[in-house]
Amino acid sequence: MELSEEQKVMFETVVSESFQSVLQNMLTPVVNLELLKRKEALTEKEVEALYGISANTLRTKRARGGGPTYRQGPERGNVLYTHKDIVNYLENIKKRT
């Protein structure tokens, strides 16, 4: 059975749109992580996404006087972490275990 030109165009359109959708779904997380790597400072949720340290763990460590070094805005504003401080913290954990 031979497809008509209209059917061929329709088939190519469906395949192309499906491929684009799959590709976008696969690449979006990669792009998001790459964008996080380029930021100077990260929020708790961003640290969790990029380094796998949960936001709850960061809050607990901070409350107990431990964890990675952080910066906080005036009047208890946003808590931010630099990549360097997170990496140093992770390296120190490895050395202790």
Distance bins in CASP14 RR format, pairs under 12 A and 6 or more apart:
PFRMAT RR
TARGET T0000
AUTHOR 0000-0000-0000
RMODE 2
METHOD distances of the structure
MODEL  1
1 7 0 0 0 0 1 0 0 0 0 0 0
2 8 0 0 0 0 1 0 0 0 0 0 0
3 9 0 0 0 0 1 0 0 0 0 0 0
3 10 0 0 0 0 1 0 0 0 0 0 0
3 11 1 0 0 1 0 0 0 0 0 0 0
3 12 0 0 0 0 0 1 0 0 0 0 0
4 10 0 0 0 0 1 0 0 0 0 0 0
4 11 0 0 0 0 0 1 0 0 0 0 0
5 11 0 0 0 0 0 1 0 0 0 0 0
5 12 0 0 0 0 0 1 0 0 0 0 0
6 12 0 0 0 0 0 1 0 0 0 0 0
6 13 0 0 0 0 0 1 0 0 0 0 0
7 13 0 0 0 0 0 1 0 0 0 0 0
7 14 0 0 0 0 0 1 0 0 0 0 0
8 14 0 0 0 0 0 1 0 0 0 0 0
8 15 0 0 0 0 0 1 0 0 0 0 0
9 15 0 0 0 0 0 1 0 0 0 0 0
9 16 0 0 0 0 0 1 0 0 0 0 0
10 16 0 0 0 0 0 1 0 0 0 0 0
10 17 0 0 0 0 0 1 0 0 0 0 0
11 17 0 0 0 0 0 1 0 0 0 0 0
11 18 0 0 0 0 0 1 0 0 0 0 0
12 18 0 0 0 0 0 1 0 0 0 0 0
12 19 0 0 0 0 0 1 0 0 0 0 0
13 19 0 0 0 0 0 1 0 0 0 0 0
13 20 0 0 0 0 0 1 0 0 0 0 0
14 20 0 0 0 0 0 1 0 0 0 0 0
14 21 0 0 0 0 0 1 0 0 0 0 0
15 21 0 0 0 0 0 1 0 0 0 0 0
15 22 0 0 0 0 0 1 0 0 0 0 0
16 22 0 0 0 0 0 1 0 0 0 0 0
16 23 0 0 0 0 0 1 0 0 0 0 0
17 23 0 0 0 0 0 1 0 0 0 0 0
17 24 0 0 0 0 0 1 0 0 0 0 0
18 24 0 0 0 0 0 1 0 0 0 0 0
18 25 0 0 0 0 0 1 0 0 0 0 0
19 25 0 0 0 0 0 1 0 0 0 0 0
19 26 0 0 0 0 0 1 0 0 0 0 0
20 26 0 0 0 0 0 1 0 0 0 0 0
20 27 0 0 0 0 0 1 0 0 0 0 0
21 27 0 0 0 0 0 1 0 0 0 0 0
21 28 0 0 0 0 0 1 0 0 0 0 0
22 28 0 0 0 0 0 1 0 0 0 0 0
23 30 0 0 0 0 0 1 0 0 0 0 0
23 31 0 0 0 0 0 1 0 0 0 0 0
24 30 0 0 0 0 0 1 0 0 0 0 0
24 31 0 0 0 0 1 0 0 0 0 0 0
25 31 0 0 0 0 0 1 0 0 0 0 0
27 33 0 0 0 0 0 1 0 0 0 0 0
27 34 0 0 0 0 1 0 0 0 0 0 0
28 34 0 0 0 0 0 1 0 0 0 0 0
28 35 0 0 0 0 0 1 0 0 0 0 0
29 35 0 0 0 0 0 1 0 0 0 0 0
29 36 0 0 0 0 0 1 0 0 0 0 0
29 49 0 0 0 0 1 0 0 0 0 0 0
29 50 0 0 0 0 0 1 0 0 0 0 0
30 36 0 0 0 0 0 1 0 0 0 0 0
30 37 0 0 0 0 0 1 0 0 0 0 0
31 37 0 0 0 0 0 1 0 0 0 0 0
31 38 0 0 0 0 0 1 0 0 0 0 0
32 38 0 0 0 0 0 1 0 0 0 0 0
32 39 0 0 0 0 0 1 0 0 0 0 0
32 45 0 0 0 0 0 1 0 0 0 0 0
32 46 0 0 0 0 1 0 0 0 0 0 0
32 49 1 0 0 1 0 0 0 0 0 0 0
32 50 0 0 0 0 1 0 0 0 0 0 0
33 39 0 0 0 0 0 1 0 0 0 0 0
33 42 0 0 0 0 0 1 0 0 0 0 0
33 46 0 0 0 0 1 0 0 0 0 0 0
33 48 0 0 0 0 0 1 0 0 0 0 0
33 49 1 0 0 1 0 0 0 0 0 0 0
33 50 1 0 0 1 0 0 0 0 0 0 0
33 51 0 0 0 0 0 1 0 0 0 0 0
33 52 0 0 0 0 0 1 0 0 0 0 0
34 49 0 0 0 0 0 1 0 0 0 0 0
34 50 0 0 0 0 1 0 0 0 0 0 0
35 42 0 0 0 0 0 1 0 0 0 0 0
35 46 0 0 0 0 1 0 0 0 0 0 0
35 49 0 0 0 0 0 1 0 0 0 0 0
35 50 0 0 0 0 1 0 0 0 0 0 0
36 42 1 0 0 1 0 0 0 0 0 0 0
36 43 0 0 0 0 1 0 0 0 0 0 0
36 45 0 0 0 0 1 0 0 0 0 0 0
36 46 1 0 1 0 0 0 0 0 0 0 0
36 47 0 0 0 0 1 0 0 0 0 0 0
36 48 0 0 0 0 0 1 0 0 0 0 0
36 49 1 0 0 1 0 0 0 0 0 0 0
36 50 1 0 1 0 0 0 0 0 0 0 0
36 51 0 0 0 0 1 0 0 0 0 0 0
36 52 0 0 0 0 0 1 0 0 0 0 0
36 81 0 0 0 0 0 1 0 0 0 0 0
36 83 0 0 0 0 1 0 0 0 0 0 0
36 86 0 0 0 0 0 1 0 0 0 0 0
37 46 0 0 0 0 0 1 0 0 0 0 0
37 47 0 0 0 0 0 1 0 0 0 0 0
37 49 0 0 0 0 0 1 0 0 0 0 0
37 50 1 0 0 1 0 0 0 0 0 0 0
37 51 0 0 0 0 0 1 0 0 0 0 0
37 83 1 0 0 1 0 0 0 0 0 0 0
37 86 0 0 0 0 0 1 0 0 0 0 0
37 87 0 0 0 0 0 1 0 0 0 0 0
38 46 0 0 0 0 0 1 0 0 0 0 0
38 50 0 0 0 0 0 1 0 0 0 0 0
38 83 0 0 0 0 1 0 0 0 0 0 0
39 46 1 0 0 1 0 0 0 0 0 0 0
39 47 0 0 0 0 0 1 0 0 0 0 0
39 49 0 0 0 0 0 1 0 0 0 0 0
39 50 0 0 0 0 1 0 0 0 0 0 0
39 80 0 0 0 0 1 0 0 0 0 0 0
39 81 0 0 0 0 0 1 0 0 0 0 0
39 82 0 0 0 0 1 0 0 0 0 0 0
39 83 0 0 0 0 1 0 0 0 0 0 0
39 86 0 0 0 0 0 1 0 0 0 0 0
40 46 0 0 0 0 0 1 0 0 0 0 0
40 71 0 0 0 0 0 1 0 0 0 0 0
40 80 0 0 0 0 1 0 0 0 0 0 0
40 81 0 0 0 0 0 1 0 0 0 0 0
40 82 1 0 0 1 0 0 0 0 0 0 0
40 83 0 0 0 0 1 0 0 0 0 0 0
40 84 0 0 0 0 0 1 0 0 0 0 0
40 85 0 0 0 0 0 1 0 0 0 0 0
41 47 0 0 0 0 1 0 0 0 0 0 0
41 50 0 0 0 0 0 1 0 0 0 0 0
41 68 0 0 0 0 0 1 0 0 0 0 0
41 69 0 0 0 0 0 1 0 0 0 0 0
41 70 0 0 0 0 1 0 0 0 0 0 0
41 71 1 0 0 1 0 0 0 0 0 0 0
41 72 0 0 0 0 0 1 0 0 0 0 0
41 73 0 0 0 0 0 1 0 0 0 0 0
41 78 0 0 0 0 1 0 0 0 0 0 0
41 79 0 0 0 0 1 0 0 0 0 0 0
41 80 1 1 0 0 0 0 0 0 0 0 0
41 81 1 0 0 1 0 0 0 0 0 0 0
41 82 1 0 1 0 0 0 0 0 0 0 0
41 83 0 0 0 0 1 0 0 0 0 0 0
41 84 0 0 0 0 0 1 0 0 0 0 0
41 85 0 0 0 0 1 0 0 0 0 0 0
41 86 0 0 0 0 0 1 0 0 0 0 0
42 48 0 0 0 0 1 0 0 0 0 0 0
42 49 0 0 0 0 1 0 0 0 0 0 0
42 50 1 0 0 1 0 0 0 0 0 0 0
42 51 0 0 0 0 1 0 0 0 0 0 0
42 52 0 0 0 0 0 1 0 0 0 0 0
42 53 0 0 0 0 0 1 0 0 0 0 0
42 55 0 0 0 0 0 1 0 0 0 0 0
42 58 0 0 0 0 0 1 0 0 0 0 0
42 68 0 0 0 0 0 1 0 0 0 0 0
42 70 0 0 0 0 1 0 0 0 0 0 0
42 71 0 0 0 0 0 1 0 0 0 0 0
42 78 0 0 0 0 0 1 0 0 0 0 0
42 79 0 0 0 0 1 0 0 0 0 0 0
42 80 1 0 0 1 0 0 0 0 0 0 0
42 81 1 0 1 0 0 0 0 0 0 0 0
42 82 1 0 0 1 0 0 0 0 0 0 0
42 83 1 0 0 1 0 0 0 0 0 0 0
42 84 0 0 0 0 0 1 0 0 0 0 0
42 85 0 0 0 0 1 0 0 0 0 0 0
42 86 1 0 0 1 0 0 0 0 0 0 0
42 87 0 0 0 0 0 1 0 0 0 0 0
43 49 0 0 0 0 1 0 0 0 0 0 0
43 50 0 0 0 0 0 1 0 0 0 0 0
43 55 0 0 0 0 1 0 0 0 0 0 0
43 58 0 0 0 0 1 0 0 0 0 0 0
43 59 0 0 0 0 0 1 0 0 0 0 0
43 70 0 0 0 0 0 1 0 0 0 0 0
43 71 0 0 0 0 0 1 0 0 0 0 0
43 72 0 0 0 0 0 1 0 0 0 0 0
43 77 0 0 0 0 0 1 0 0 0 0 0
43 78 1 0 0 1 0 0 0 0 0 0 0
43 79 1 0 0 1 0 0 0 0 0 0 0
43 80 1 0 0 1 0 0 0 0 0 0 0
43 81 1 0 0 1 0 0 0 0 0 0 0
43 82 0 0 0 0 0 1 0 0 0 0 0
43 86 0 0 0 0 0 1 0 0 0 0 0
44 50 0 0 0 0 0 1 0 0 0 0 0
44 51 0 0 0 0 0 1 0 0 0 0 0
44 52 0 0 0 0 0 1 0 0 0 0 0
44 53 0 0 0 0 1 0 0 0 0 0 0
44 54 0 0 0 0 1 0 0 0 0 0 0
44 55 1 1 0 0 0 0 0 0 0 0 0
44 56 0 0 0 0 1 0 0 0 0 0 0
44 57 0 0 0 0 1 0 0 0 0 0 0
44 58 1 0 1 0 0 0 0 0 0 0 0
44 59 1 0 0 1 0 0 0 0 0 0 0
44 60 0 0 0 0 0 1 0 0 0 0 0
44 61 0 0 0 0 0 1 0 0 0 0 0
44 62 0 0 0 0 1 0 0 0 0 0 0
44 67 0 0 0 0 0 1 0 0 0 0 0
44 68 0 0 0 0 0 1 0 0 0 0 0
44 70 0 0 0 0 1 0 0 0 0 0 0
44 72 0 0 0 0 0 1 0 0 0 0 0
44 78 0 0 0 0 1 0 0 0 0 0 0
44 79 1 0 0 1 0 0 0 0 0 0 0
44 80 0 0 0 0 1 0 0 0 0 0 0
44 81 1 0 0 1 0 0 0 0 0 0 0
44 86 0 0 0 0 0 1 0 0 0 0 0
45 51 0 0 0 0 0 1 0 0 0 0 0
45 52 0 0 0 0 0 1 0 0 0 0 0
45 53 0 0 0 0 0 1 0 0 0 0 0
45 54 0 0 0 0 1 0 0 0 0 0 0
45 55 1 0 1 0 0 0 0 0 0 0 0
45 56 0 0 0 0 0 1 0 0 0 0 0
45 58 0 0 0 0 1 0 0 0 0 0 0
45 59 0 0 0 0 0 1 0 0 0 0 0
45 78 0 0 0 0 0 1 0 0 0 0 0
45 79 0 0 0 0 0 1 0 0 0 0 0
45 80 0 0 0 0 0 1 0 0 0 0 0
45 81 0 0 0 0 0 1 0 0 0 0 0
46 52 0 0 0 0 0 1 0 0 0 0 0
46 53 0 0 0 0 0 1 0 0 0 0 0
46 55 0 0 0 0 1 0 0 0 0 0 0
46 58 0 0 0 0 0 1 0 0 0 0 0
46 78 0 0 0 0 0 1 0 0 0 0 0
46 79 0 0 0 0 0 1 0 0 0 0 0
46 80 0 0 0 0 1 0 0 0 0 0 0
46 81 0 0 0 0 1 0 0 0 0 0 0
46 82 0 0 0 0 0 1 0 0 0 0 0
46 83 0 0 0 0 0 1 0 0 0 0 0
46 86 0 0 0 0 0 1 0 0 0 0 0
47 53 1 0 1 0 0 0 0 0 0 0 0
47 54 0 0 0 0 1 0 0 0 0 0 0
47 55 1 0 0 1 0 0 0 0 0 0 0
47 56 0 0 0 0 0 1 0 0 0 0 0
47 57 0 0 0 0 1 0 0 0 0 0 0
47 58 1 0 0 1 0 0 0 0 0 0 0
47 59 0 0 0 0 0 1 0 0 0 0 0
47 61 0 0 0 0 0 1 0 0 0 0 0
47 62 0 0 0 0 0 1 0 0 0 0 0
47 67 0 0 0 0 0 1 0 0 0 0 0
47 68 0 0 0 0 1 0 0 0 0 0 0
47 70 0 0 0 0 1 0 0 0 0 0 0
47 79 0 0 0 0 1 0 0 0 0 0 0
47 80 0 0 0 0 1 0 0 0 0 0 0
47 81 1 0 1 0 0 0 0 0 0 0 0
47 82 0 0 0 0 0 1 0 0 0 0 0
47 83 0 0 0 0 1 0 0 0 0 0 0
47 85 0 0 0 0 1 0 0 0 0 0 0
47 86 1 0 0 1 0 0 0 0 0 0 0
47 87 0 0 0 0 0 1 0 0 0 0 0
47 89 0 0 0 0 1 0 0 0 0 0 0
47 90 0 0 0 0 0 1 0 0 0 0 0
48 54 1 0 1 0 0 0 0 0 0 0 0
48 55 1 0 1 0 0 0 0 0 0 0 0
48 56 0 0 0 0 1 0 0 0 0 0 0
48 57 0 0 0 0 1 0 0 0 0 0 0
48 58 1 0 0 1 0 0 0 0 0 0 0
48 59 0 0 0 0 0 1 0 0 0 0 0
48 81 0 0 0 0 0 1 0 0 0 0 0
48 86 0 0 0 0 0 1 0 0 0 0 0
49 55 0 0 0 0 1 0 0 0 0 0 0
49 86 0 0 0 0 0 1 0 0 0 0 0
50 81 0 0 0 0 1 0 0 0 0 0 0
50 82 0 0 0 0 0 1 0 0 0 0 0
50 83 0 0 0 0 1 0 0 0 0 0 0
50 86 0 0 0 0 1 0 0 0 0 0 0
50 87 0 0 0 0 0 1 0 0 0 0 0
50 90 0 0 0 0 0 1 0 0 0 0 0
51 57 0 0 0 0 0 1 0 0 0 0 0
51 58 0 0 0 0 1 0 0 0 0 0 0
51 68 0 0 0 0 1 0 0 0 0 0 0
51 81 0 0 0 0 1 0 0 0 0 0 0
51 82 0 0 0 0 0 1 0 0 0 0 0
51 83 0 0 0 0 1 0 0 0 0 0 0
51 85 0 0 0 0 0 1 0 0 0 0 0
51 86 1 0 1 0 0 0 0 0 0 0 0
51 87 0 0 0 0 1 0 0 0 0 0 0
51 88 0 0 0 0 0 1 0 0 0 0 0
51 89 0 0 0 0 1 0 0 0 0 0 0
51 90 1 0 0 1 0 0 0 0 0 0 0
51 91 0 0 0 0 0 1 0 0 0 0 0
51 93 0 0 0 0 0 1 0 0 0 0 0
52 58 0 0 0 0 0 1 0 0 0 0 0
52 86 0 0 0 0 1 0 0 0 0 0 0
52 90 0 0 0 0 1 0 0 0 0 0 0
53 59 0 0 0 0 0 1 0 0 0 0 0
53 60 0 0 0 0 0 1 0 0 0 0 0
53 61 0 0 0 0 1 0 0 0 0 0 0
53 62 0 0 0 0 0 1 0 0 0 0 0
53 67 0 0 0 0 1 0 0 0 0 0 0
53 68 0 0 0 0 1 0 0 0 0 0 0
53 70 0 0 0 0 0 1 0 0 0 0 0
53 81 0 0 0 0 1 0 0 0 0 0 0
53 85 0 0 0 0 0 1 0 0 0 0 0
53 86 1 0 0 1 0 0 0 0 0 0 0
53 87 0 0 0 0 0 1 0 0 0 0 0
53 89 0 0 0 0 1 0 0 0 0 0 0
53 90 1 0 0 1 0 0 0 0 0 0 0
53 93 0 0 0 0 1 0 0 0 0 0 0
54 60 0 0 0 0 1 0 0 0 0 0 0
54 61 0 0 0 0 0 1 0 0 0 0 0
55 61 0 0 0 0 0 1 0 0 0 0 0
55 62 0 0 0 0 0 1 0 0 0 0 0
55 79 0 0 0 0 1 0 0 0 0 0 0
55 81 0 0 0 0 0 1 0 0 0 0 0
56 62 0 0 0 0 0 1 0 0 0 0 0
56 63 0 0 0 0 0 1 0 0 0 0 0
57 63 0 0 0 0 0 1 0 0 0 0 0
57 64 0 0 0 0 0 1 0 0 0 0 0
57 66 0 0 0 0 0 1 0 0 0 0 0
57 67 0 0 0 0 1 0 0 0 0 0 0
57 68 0 0 0 0 0 1 0 0 0 0 0
57 86 0 0 0 0 0 1 0 0 0 0 0
57 89 0 0 0 0 0 1 0 0 0 0 0
57 93 0 0 0 0 0 1 0 0 0 0 0
58 64 0 0 0 0 0 1 0 0 0 0 0
58 65 0 0 0 0 0 1 0 0 0 0 0
58 66 0 0 0 0 1 0 0 0 0 0 0
58 67 1 0 0 1 0 0 0 0 0 0 0
58 68 1 0 0 1 0 0 0 0 0 0 0
58 69 0 0 0 0 0 1 0 0 0 0 0
58 70 1 0 0 1 0 0 0 0 0 0 0
58 79 1 0 0 1 0 0 0 0 0 0 0
58 80 0 0 0 0 0 1 0 0 0 0 0
58 81 1 0 0 1 0 0 0 0 0 0 0
58 85 0 0 0 0 0 1 0 0 0 0 0
58 86 0 0 0 0 1 0 0 0 0 0 0
58 89 0 0 0 0 1 0 0 0 0 0 0
59 65 0 0 0 0 0 1 0 0 0 0 0
59 66 0 0 0 0 0 1 0 0 0 0 0
59 67 0 0 0 0 0 1 0 0 0 0 0
59 68 0 0 0 0 0 1 0 0 0 0 0
59 70 0 0 0 0 0 1 0 0 0 0 0
59 79 0 0 0 0 1 0 0 0 0 0 0
59 81 0 0 0 0 0 1 0 0 0 0 0
60 66 0 0 0 0 1 0 0 0 0 0 0
60 67 0 0 0 0 1 0 0 0 0 0 0
61 67 1 1 0 0 0 0 0 0 0 0 0
61 68 1 0 0 1 0 0 0 0 0 0 0
61 69 0 0 0 0 0 1 0 0 0 0 0
61 70 0 0 0 0 1 0 0 0 0 0 0
61 79 0 0 0 0 0 1 0 0 0 0 0
61 81 0 0 0 0 0 1 0 0 0 0 0
61 86 0 0 0 0 0 1 0 0 0 0 0
61 89 0 0 0 0 1 0 0 0 0 0 0
61 93 0 0 0 0 0 1 0 0 0 0 0
62 68 0 0 0 0 1 0 0 0 0 0 0
62 69 0 0 0 0 0 1 0 0 0 0 0
62 70 1 0 0 1 0 0 0 0 0 0 0
62 71 0 0 0 0 0 1 0 0 0 0 0
62 72 0 0 0 0 1 0 0 0 0 0 0
62 76 0 0 0 0 0 1 0 0 0 0 0
62 79 1 0 0 1 0 0 0 0 0 0 0
62 80 0 0 0 0 0 1 0 0 0 0 0
62 81 0 0 0 0 0 1 0 0 0 0 0
62 89 0 0 0 0 0 1 0 0 0 0 0
63 70 0 0 0 0 0 1 0 0 0 0 0
63 79 0 0 0 0 0 1 0 0 0 0 0
66 85 0 0 0 0 0 1 0 0 0 0 0
66 89 0 0 0 0 1 0 0 0 0 0 0
66 92 0 0 0 0 0 1 0 0 0 0 0
66 93 0 0 0 0 0 1 0 0 0 0 0
67 79 0 0 0 0 0 1 0 0 0 0 0
67 81 0 0 0 0 1 0 0 0 0 0 0
67 85 0 0 0 0 1 0 0 0 0 0 0
67 86 0 0 0 0 1 0 0 0 0 0 0
67 88 0 0 0 0 0 1 0 0 0 0 0
67 89 1 0 1 0 0 0 0 0 0 0 0
67 90 0 0 0 0 0 1 0 0 0 0 0
67 92 0 0 0 0 1 0 0 0 0 0 0
67 93 0 0 0 0 1 0 0 0 0 0 0
68 79 0 0 0 0 0 1 0 0 0 0 0
68 80 0 0 0 0 0 1 0 0 0 0 0
68 81 1 0 1 0 0 0 0 0 0 0 0
68 82 0 0 0 0 1 0 0 0 0 0 0
68 83 0 0 0 0 0 1 0 0 0 0 0
68 84 0 0 0 0 1 0 0 0 0 0 0
68 85 1 0 1 0 0 0 0 0 0 0 0
68 86 1 0 1 0 0 0 0 0 0 0 0
68 87 0 0 0 0 1 0 0 0 0 0 0
68 88 1 0 0 1 0 0 0 0 0 0 0
68 89 1 1 0 0 0 0 0 0 0 0 0
68 90 0 0 0 0 1 0 0 0 0 0 0
68 91 0 0 0 0 0 1 0 0 0 0 0
68 92 0 0 0 0 1 0 0 0 0 0 0
68 93 0 0 0 0 1 0 0 0 0 0 0
69 79 0 0 0 0 0 1 0 0 0 0 0
69 80 0 0 0 0 0 1 0 0 0 0 0
69 81 1 0 0 1 0 0 0 0 0 0 0
69 82 1 0 0 1 0 0 0 0 0 0 0
69 83 0 0 0 0 0 1 0 0 0 0 0
69 84 0 0 0 0 1 0 0 0 0 0 0
69 85 1 0 1 0 0 0 0 0 0 0 0
69 86 0 0 0 0 1 0 0 0 0 0 0
69 87 0 0 0 0 0 1 0 0 0 0 0
69 88 1 0 0 1 0 0 0 0 0 0 0
69 89 1 0 0 1 0 0 0 0 0 0 0
69 92 0 0 0 0 0 1 0 0 0 0 0
70 77 0 0 0 0 0 1 0 0 0 0 0
70 78 0 0 0 0 1 0 0 0 0 0 0
70 79 1 0 1 0 0 0 0 0 0 0 0
70 80 1 0 0 1 0 0 0 0 0 0 0
70 81 1 0 1 0 0 0 0 0 0 0 0
70 82 0 0 0 0 1 0 0 0 0 0 0
70 84 0 0 0 0 0 1 0 0 0 0 0
70 85 1 0 0 1 0 0 0 0 0 0 0
70 86 0 0 0 0 1 0 0 0 0 0 0
70 89 0 0 0 0 1 0 0 0 0 0 0
71 77 0 0 0 0 1 0 0 0 0 0 0
71 78 0 0 0 0 1 0 0 0 0 0 0
71 79 1 0 0 1 0 0 0 0 0 0 0
71 80 1 0 1 0 0 0 0 0 0 0 0
71 81 1 0 0 1 0 0 0 0 0 0 0
71 82 1 0 0 1 0 0 0 0 0 0 0
71 84 0 0 0 0 0 1 0 0 0 0 0
71 85 0 0 0 0 1 0 0 0 0 0 0
72 78 1 0 0 1 0 0 0 0 0 0 0
72 79 1 0 1 0 0 0 0 0 0 0 0
72 80 1 0 0 1 0 0 0 0 0 0 0
72 81 0 0 0 0 0 1 0 0 0 0 0
73 79 1 0 0 1 0 0 0 0 0 0 0
73 80 1 0 0 1 0 0 0 0 0 0 0
79 85 0 0 0 0 0 1 0 0 0 0 0
80 86 0 0 0 0 0 1 0 0 0 0 0
81 87 0 0 0 0 0 1 0 0 0 0 0
81 88 0 0 0 0 0 1 0 0 0 0 0
81 89 0 0 0 0 1 0 0 0 0 0 0
81 90 0 0 0 0 0 1 0 0 0 0 0
82 88 0 0 0 0 1 0 0 0 0 0 0
82 89 0 0 0 0 0 1 0 0 0 0 0
83 89 0 0 0 0 0 1 0 0 0 0 0
83 90 0 0 0 0 0 1 0 0 0 0 0
84 90 0 0 0 0 0 1 0 0 0 0 0
84 91 0 0 0 0 0 1 0 0 0 0 0
85 91 0 0 0 0 0 1 0 0 0 0 0
85 92 0 0 0 0 0 1 0 0 0 0 0
86 92 0 0 0 0 0 1 0 0 0 0 0
86 93 0 0 0 0 0 1 0 0 0 0 0
87 93 0 0 0 0 0 1 0 0 0 0 0
87 94 0 0 0 0 0 1 0 0 0 0 0
88 94 0 0 0 0 0 1 0 0 0 0 0
88 95 0 0 0 0 0 1 0 0 0 0 0
89 95 0 0 0 0 0 1 0 0 0 0 0
89 96 0 0 0 0 0 1 0 0 0 0 0
90 96 0 0 0 0 0 1 0 0 0 0 0
90 97 0 0 0 0 0 1 0 0 0 0 0
91 97 0 0 0 0 0 1 0 0 0 0 0
END
